[in-house]
C-alpha cells in the first residue's frame, strides 16, 4: 500500500506540474496576441487557464510534497496572474448607466446565430416570435428560417437571401451595405435603417470567420469599421456572431475602433449543448462570442441570454431605450 500511495502521489504531482506549466505558458504567450493574430487565439481560453491554474495553487497548498510546494505555487501563481490580466479588463471597463425598466422609447433586439445544422427551426422561430422582439438579427440564416419566421409574424426582412438577415416590425426606410473594394475581405453583413418615434436608427448584423483564421478575422474587423463609418453612430445598433471573446486583443481593439459601446459583458453564448457536428456535448457555454453594440443615444435596459434551442449558440436578448434628445 505504501508503494501504491507513493506511485499515485507521484503521478498526481506530475500531472499537476504539466497542468501548471501549460497554463502559465499559454497565458503568458497569449499576451503576444497584442501584436500577432496567431497568438490571440490563446486569449479566448483565458478562463480555462485561470481555472486550471487555481487548481494547481490549491494542490500546492493542500496536497503537494513540501519540497515541491513552492514550485507548484509559482507555476499556479503565474498562471492565475497572467490569465487574470486577460480577463479582468472585461469586468472593469466603464459602461454607461442603465435605463429603468419603465423607460420610454424601448426596443427589444434578439441576436441569434441559428446554426446551419439547426434541426428545430420551427421551435426556434416560435420562441423568437414569442419574445415579441422589435428587431431580430440572425446569422447562418437560410430560406427555411426566413419562411418559418415570416409564417408566424409579418416581419419585414432585410437581406432575405443572405447569410445574415434582419427581421423587424418596422419597415426599413433604407437597406444594404457598401461593397468592399476588390481584394479586401468583408464579413457577411446586413444593414437596415429604421424610423420610429425617436427618429432614425441603423441596425447592422455581422458574422465573422473563426479565430483560427486570425489575420482574416482582423481584416474583417477593419472592413466592418469602414462600413460603420458610412452611417451615423449615435443611434446605431450592431450585433453579431463575432467569433471572438472579450478577453481577446482583437475584440478590445475593435471596441475602441467601432466608436460604439458593447452592451454585452462576459455573456457566455457558445456552445449550447451540441456542437462540432453534434458529436460533442457541453453542459454549459464557455465562450462569450455573440455581442451587441449600440451608440450613445441608446441606454441599456437589460441584457439576457436566452434558452438552449436547436442551435449551437444561445440567443442574446438586449432591450434598449432611446434617450431623449
C-alpha positions, 0 to 999 in steps of 0.5 A: 500500500505504501508503494501504491500511495507513493506511485499515485502521489507521484503521478498526481504531482506530475500531472499537476506540474504539466497542468501548471506549466501549460497554463502559465505558458499559454497565458503568458504567450497569449499576451503576444496576441497584442501584436500577432493574430496567431497568438490571440487565439490563446486569449479566448481560453483565458478562463480555462487557464485561470481555472486550471491554474487555481487548481494547481495553487490549491494542490500546492497548498493542500496536497503537494510534497513540501519540497515541491510546494513552492514550485507548484505555487509559482507555476499556479501563481503565474498562471492565475496572474497572467490569465487574470490580466486577460480577463479582468479588463472585461469586468472593469471597463466603464459602461454607461448607466442603465435605463429603468425598466419603465423607460420610454422609447424601448426596443427589444433586439434578439441576436441569434446565430441559428446554426446551419445544422439547426434541426428545430427551426420551427421551435426556434422561430416560435420562441423568437416570435414569442419574445415579441422582439422589435428587431431580430438579427440572425446569422447562418440564416437560410430560406427555411428560417426566413419562411418559418419566421415570416409564417408566424409574424409579418416581419419585414426582412432585410437581406432575405437571401443572405447569410445574415438577415434582419427581421423587424416590425418596422419597415426599413426606410433604407437597406444594404451595405457598401461593397468592399473594394476588390481584394479586401475581405468583408464579413457577411453583413446586413444593414437596415435603417429604421424610423420610429418615434425617436427618429432614425436608427441603423441596425447592422448584423455581422458574422465573422470567420473563426479565430483560427483564421486570425489575420482574416478575422482582423481584416474583417474587423477593419472592413466592418469599421469602414462600413460603420463609418458610412452611417451615423453612430449615435443611434446605431445598433450592431450585433453579431456572431463575432467569433471572438471573446472579450478577453481577446486583443482583437475584440478590445481593439475593435471596441475602441475602433467601432466608436460604439459601446458593447452592451454585452459583458462576459455573456457566455453564448457558445456552445449550447449543448451540441456542437462540432457536428453534434458529436460533442456535448457541453453542459454549459457555454464557455465562450462569450462570442455573440455581442451587441453594440449600440451608440450613445443615444441608446441606454441599456435596459437589460441584457439576457441570454436566452434558452438552449434551442436547436442551435449551437449558440444561445440567443442574446436578448438586449432591450434598449431605450432611446434617450431623449434628445 
